[in-house]
Amino acid sequence: MSDPIIQVSPLGNRWQTLDPFLFCVHHVDLYPKGNDRFGPDAPLEGHHIGQDFDNHDGWRMYHGDIVPGFPQHPHRGFETVTIVRKGYIDHSDSLGAAARFGMGDVQWLTAGAGVVHSEMFPLLDRNGPNTLELFQIWLNLPAKNKLAAPYFTMFWDKDIPRRRYPGVEVTVIAGALETTQPLAPPPHSWAASNDADVAIWSIAMEAGATWVVPPARIADTNRALHLFAGKGIKVGDRVIDGPSMIRVYPNRPIPLEAVNGAVAILLLQGRPIGEPVAQYGPFVMNTRAELEQAFADYRRTLFGGWPWPENAPVHARDAGRFAKHADGRVEKV
């Protein structure tokens, strides 16, 4: 068997990814029980409030001071795909949209021309614990869509297709898997183009399970397996130990075997956009001049302003999982 692996590298705190993806972060926070204000019912000593990324006590406040999370901040020129495996996120944005999602839900946000949003992590269980686990993936936009109108869509856990094999479950967030079709991405996403060959699959394998990842459809697609949970995986004839990014050839089947216990893998795949990337903080454009224009536009317009009374809004305790869209449409789960 020819080796399907191109390269193996360790996963860091911020995963390096391949074009069309910009990066991925995997947050795991073991929050204690919550207090009446949706924050941790625990001392905040040792946490650098407003800039807490040290994982003190096994959890972080990030940029929050009462509730963990990320108060209002702008984006332009790319998309965020947020996959919540455990816990909840309260979303609010400059378009007046809002949502609470979690426990398997996915939010796909096209920042496009510009949006300001807040992502807070309310600790709803007053008896605890409030474990949070999520991925946030930054997916680039091609130049023609960088100034598209902002848009978000919700993939509720109950609606996300899954494909099951003996000892294996694949959650299909983007990109068809055999006859299993994904939910539709936002209309201006790179993933909305059939020729982009974008796939985001979450693969869970029981101990001893085997599965062959089918080849991608397009030969110049970038494809990587991100082993983020478990002791190791056999890929072809090689055993990969510990958290790793495994870049593989796209046009070959990829035999997998969970040889050292159960494993979990996030597959990210897509044909590269192949355009220059100019990034500074929350803006991702093609040139430095476009970045400067993004900052100027944000200072002038605030991307529509902030319609919320607080920088870090949190929804009512009994709000449940919901999404209120900019056009007034409301979804409840």
QUITA-V432603 format. One record per residue. N is the residue number from 1. PHI is phi in degrees with one decimal (NA if undefined). PSI is psi in degrees with one decimal (999 if undefined). D_LAST is the distance of its C-alpha to the last C-alpha in Angstrom with 1 decimal. Layout:
BEGIN
<<N/PHI/PSI/D_LAST> <N/PHI/PSI/D_LAST>>
END
This chain:
BEGIN
<<1/NA/128.8/46.8> <2/-72.9/146.0/46.7> <3/-69.1/121.4/44.6> <4/-82.1/-3.4/41.2> <5/-92.5/132.0/40.9> <6/-91.4/-44.5/42.0> <7/-159.1/147.8/41.4> <8/-126.3/132.0/39.9> <9/-142.3/152.0/39.1> <10/-70.6/150.4/37.5> <11/-82.1/132.9/34.1> <12/-100.8/-165.8/34.4> <13/-66.2/-37.5/32.1> <14/-117.2/108.0/31.3> <15/-67.8/132.3/31.4> <16/-78.8/134.8/33.8> <17/-126.2/176.3/32.5> <18/-107.7/144.4/34.1> <19/-48.0/125.4/34.0> <20/-94.5/2.5/31.6> <21/-84.8/143.4/29.6> <22/-92.7/-44.4/30.9> <23/-173.7/174.4/29.7> <24/-140.9/138.2/27.0> <25/-117.7/143.4/26.4> <26/-117.1/105.6/25.1> <27/-93.3/128.7/24.1> <28/-132.1/116.2/24.4> <29/-130.2/124.4/24.6> <30/-95.0/71.2/25.2> <31/-68.2/146.5/24.4> <32/-78.7/-168.9/25.7> <33/-61.8/154.5/24.1> <34/-92.2/158.7/22.8> <35/-99.4/-172.4/24.7> <36/-70.1/-13.1/24.0> <37/-105.6/15.6/23.6> <38/72.2/10.9/21.0> <39/-98.0/-179.7/23.9> <40/-71.9/132.2/25.8> <41/-85.1/69.6/27.8> <42/-161.8/156.4/30.7> <43/-62.0/144.5/33.7> <44/-97.8/9.4/33.3> <45/-61.4/136.9/36.9> <46/89.7/-8.9/37.3> <47/-102.2/127.9/34.3> <48/-84.9/87.6/35.4> <49/-59.0/130.6/33.0> <50/92.1/-10.9/32.0> <51/-160.0/53.3/33.0> <52/-105.9/101.0/32.0> <53/-125.2/15.4/31.8> <54/-89.2/-5.1/34.1> <55/60.0/32.7/31.8> <56/-64.9/132.7/33.8> <57/66.9/11.7/32.7> <58/86.6/7.6/30.3> <59/-152.2/162.6/28.0> <60/-131.8/147.5/28.2> <61/-88.5/-14.9/27.5> <62/56.3/-122.3/27.9> <63/-98.9/5.4/28.5> <64/-81.5/153.0/26.8> <65/-112.2/-25.3/29.1> <66/-114.2/-51.3/26.9> <67/-107.5/134.9/23.5> <68/-61.4/150.5/23.7> <69/139.4/-156.7/22.8> <70/-128.4/95.9/24.1> <71/-58.3/177.8/24.6> <72/-48.2/133.4/25.1> <73/-155.9/150.2/27.0> <74/-93.3/159.0/27.7> <75/-142.2/152.1/27.5> <76/-152.8/141.5/29.3> <77/93.3/5.4/30.1> <78/-157.8/-173.0/27.6> <79/-126.9/150.6/23.9> <80/-112.0/133.2/21.8> <81/-115.3/112.7/19.5> <82/-111.6/115.0/17.6> <83/-108.2/114.7/16.5> <84/-103.3/111.7/15.2> <85/-83.7/-37.4/16.3> <86/-144.1/149.1/16.2> <87/86.4/-168.8/15.3> <88/-138.5/152.7/13.4> <89/-123.9/134.6/14.5> <90/-102.9/117.2/14.5> <91/-103.5/137.1/15.5> <92/-141.9/145.9/17.7> <93/-144.4/174.6/20.2> <94/-72.8/-10.9/23.3> <95/-87.3/-3.1/21.7> <96/88.2/3.7/19.8> <97/-80.5/156.1/16.4> <98/-152.6/158.6/14.1> <99/-163.7/153.8/11.0> <100/-124.6/124.0/10.0> <101/-143.1/158.9/9.2> <102/166.9/-173.4/10.9> <103/53.7/49.8/11.7> <104/104.6/-10.1/12.2> <105/-75.0/160.3/10.4> <106/-132.5/133.9/13.0> <107/-110.8/133.1/13.9> <108/-118.9/111.9/16.9> <109/-115.4/120.6/19.0> <110/-90.3/109.4/22.3> <111/-71.2/-39.4/24.4> <112/52.5/-129.1/27.1> <113/-63.3/-22.0/29.5> <114/148.1/132.2/28.0> <115/-146.9/147.9/25.0> <116/-111.1/130.7/24.9> <117/-141.3/161.8/21.8> <118/-121.1/137.5/21.1> <119/-128.5/100.4/19.2> <120/-110.3/153.0/19.3> <121/-114.5/83.7/18.4> <122/-69.7/133.6/17.7> <123/-93.5/91.9/19.0> <124/-80.2/-23.8/16.8> <125/-88.2/112.3/18.7> <126/-80.7/-6.7/22.0> <127/-102.8/-15.1/23.5> <128/67.9/173.2/22.8> <129/-77.7/173.9/22.9> <130/-125.0/66.5/20.2> <131/-64.6/134.3/20.8> <132/-120.0/129.6/19.6> <133/-139.6/125.0/20.1> <134/-151.8/157.7/19.4> <135/-110.4/137.7/21.2> <136/-121.2/121.2/21.8> <137/-108.0/131.3/23.7> <138/-99.8/118.1/25.8> <139/-110.4/125.0/26.5> <140/-70.0/158.4/29.4> <141/-111.0/143.4/29.7> <142/-68.3/158.8/33.0> <143/-52.3/-38.7/35.3> <144/-66.6/-18.1/34.6> <145/-115.6/4.4/30.9> <146/-63.7/-26.1/31.3> <147/-109.5/28.0/31.3> <148/-66.7/158.6/28.5> <149/-63.6/137.2/26.2> <150/-59.5/148.8/23.4> <151/-161.7/139.1/20.0> <152/-133.5/151.0/16.7> <153/-132.1/152.3/14.0> <154/-110.2/134.0/10.9> <155/-107.0/102.7/10.9> <156/-76.3/143.8/7.7> <157/-49.6/-42.5/9.5> <158/-67.3/-19.5/9.0> <159/-99.3/-13.6/10.5> <160/-73.9/125.5/13.3> <161/-70.2/146.4/16.5> <162/-132.7/143.7/18.7> <163/-116.6/128.0/22.4> <164/-114.9/137.3/24.1> <165/-128.8/169.9/27.8> <166/-56.2/114.3/29.9> <167/74.6/8.4/28.8> <168/-136.2/136.4/26.8> <169/-129.2/128.9/23.1> <170/-115.8/118.6/22.5> <171/-89.8/119.9/19.1> <172/-99.6/97.7/19.8> <173/-89.9/-36.4/18.3> <174/-149.4/147.4/21.2> <175/83.9/123.1/24.3> <176/-63.9/142.7/24.8> <177/-117.6/104.9/25.9> <178/54.5/-119.5/28.4> <179/-93.1/2.4/26.6> <180/-88.2/117.5/23.0> <181/-97.8/138.3/21.7> <182/-78.6/169.2/19.2> <183/-69.4/158.9/16.6> <184/-75.9/130.3/18.5> <185/-74.7/172.0/19.4> <186/-55.1/152.0/20.2> <187/-66.0/-27.1/23.2> <188/-100.2/8.3/25.8> <189/-68.3/148.9/24.9> <190/-56.8/-33.2/27.8> <191/-69.8/-15.4/25.4> <192/-76.2/-13.9/25.2> <193/-88.7/124.6/28.9> <194/-61.3/-31.3/29.6> <195/-74.6/-11.6/32.8> <196/-77.3/-20.3/31.2> <197/55.8/35.4/30.2> <198/-75.8/135.0/27.4> <199/-139.1/136.7/25.6> <200/-130.3/108.4/23.2> <201/-124.6/134.0/22.9> <202/-102.2/119.4/22.1> <203/-113.9/120.8/24.6> <204/-113.0/125.8/24.7> <205/-124.3/129.9/28.1> <206/-73.4/161.5/29.4> <207/-54.9/129.9/33.0> <208/82.8/-6.3/35.5> <209/-71.5/152.1/33.1> <210/-127.3/150.8/34.3> <211/-160.8/147.0/32.7> <212/-110.6/116.9/34.1> <213/-71.5/123.2/32.2> <214/-68.7/155.8/33.2> <215/-61.8/151.8/35.1> <216/-68.6/163.1/33.6> <217/-79.5/-26.3/34.4> <218/-119.8/133.8/36.4> <219/-67.1/-31.2/39.4> <220/-96.2/17.7/39.1> <221/-67.6/141.8/35.5> <222/-88.1/134.7/34.9> <223/-141.9/131.0/33.2> <224/-143.0/141.8/32.7> <225/-102.1/127.2/31.2> <226/-108.8/102.2/30.1> <227/-80.1/106.8/30.8> <228/-114.2/-10.1/28.8> <229/-145.1/138.6/28.8> <230/108.6/165.9/31.5> <231/-85.8/-21.1/35.3> <232/170.4/162.9/36.1> <233/-141.3/142.4/35.7> <234/-93.2/121.7/38.4> <235/-116.7/111.2/38.3> <236/64.0/-121.6/41.0> <237/-102.4/4.1/43.9> <238/-108.8/137.6/43.0> <239/-97.4/124.8/41.2> <240/-106.0/120.7/39.2> <241/-98.7/136.2/38.8> <242/75.1/173.7/36.3> <243/-57.5/124.1/33.8> <244/-150.6/150.8/35.0> <245/-100.2/121.5/34.3> <246/-115.6/102.8/35.9> <247/-82.1/131.1/36.8> <248/-126.7/159.6/37.6> <249/-67.4/133.5/39.3> <250/-75.7/-26.5/36.8> <251/-95.9/17.0/38.9> <252/-122.6/147.8/39.4> <253/-66.2/144.2/37.4> <254/-116.3/100.9/36.4> <255/-73.0/130.1/37.1> <256/-120.8/145.9/35.1> <257/-145.4/127.9/35.8> <258/-83.6/89.9/34.3> <259/-88.2/-18.7/37.8> <260/-125.6/45.4/37.2> <261/100.0/-179.8/34.1> <262/-64.2/149.2/30.5> <263/-137.8/160.0/29.5> <264/-133.6/137.3/26.6> <265/-134.3/139.4/27.2> <266/-110.4/117.2/25.5> <267/-93.4/127.1/27.2> <268/-121.3/126.5/27.6> <269/-143.7/143.6/29.6> <270/179.8/149.8/30.7> <271/-70.0/133.3/33.8> <272/-62.8/142.6/35.2> <273/-69.2/-38.6/35.1> <274/73.8/27.2/38.6> <275/-112.9/159.1/39.0> <276/-59.7/145.3/40.2> <277/-117.7/120.1/37.8> <278/-116.9/112.6/38.5> <279/-124.8/136.9/36.2> <280/-143.0/111.5/36.5> <281/56.8/-120.5/33.7> <282/-87.3/5.6/30.6> <283/-117.3/136.4/32.3> <284/-130.9/109.0/33.0> <285/-125.1/-165.9/35.5> <286/-101.5/-23.5/38.5> <287/-138.5/161.8/41.4> <288/-62.8/-37.7/42.5> <289/-61.5/-38.8/43.1> <290/-68.1/-35.1/39.5> <291/-62.8/-45.8/38.4> <292/-61.2/-38.0/40.8> <293/-66.7/-37.2/39.5> <294/-60.8/-45.3/35.9> <295/-64.8/-40.5/37.1> <296/-64.3/-42.4/39.1> <297/-64.2/-40.1/36.3> <298/-65.7/-43.6/34.0> <299/-62.0/-34.2/36.8> <300/-81.0/-40.0/37.4> <301/-113.6/-16.7/33.9> <302/52.9/25.5/31.5> <303/49.9/43.9/29.3> <304/100.8/-6.7/28.4> <305/83.7/179.1/28.7> <306/-120.6/106.1/26.4> <307/-83.9/6.9/24.7> <308/-103.9/148.7/23.5> <309/-73.4/-13.3/25.8> <310/-129.5/158.6/25.6> <311/-75.8/-20.6/25.9> <312/-132.9/68.7/23.2> <313/-64.7/143.0/20.4> <314/-127.2/137.6/18.0> <315/-82.1/169.8/15.1> <316/-60.4/149.8/15.3> <317/-57.5/-37.0/15.0> <318/-96.9/18.7/12.6> <319/-65.7/-26.1/10.3> <320/68.9/-173.8/7.4> <321/-86.3/127.5/5.5> <322/-157.1/167.1/6.0> <323/-143.7/127.7/8.9> <324/-110.5/117.8/11.9> <325/-88.9/166.2/14.4> <326/-62.0/-26.9/18.1> <327/-85.8/6.2/18.6> <328/92.3/-10.3/16.4> <329/-65.6/137.4/13.6> <330/-120.9/132.3/10.2> <331/-112.5/137.6/6.8> <332/-128.7/142.9/3.8> <333/-109.6/999/0.0>>
END
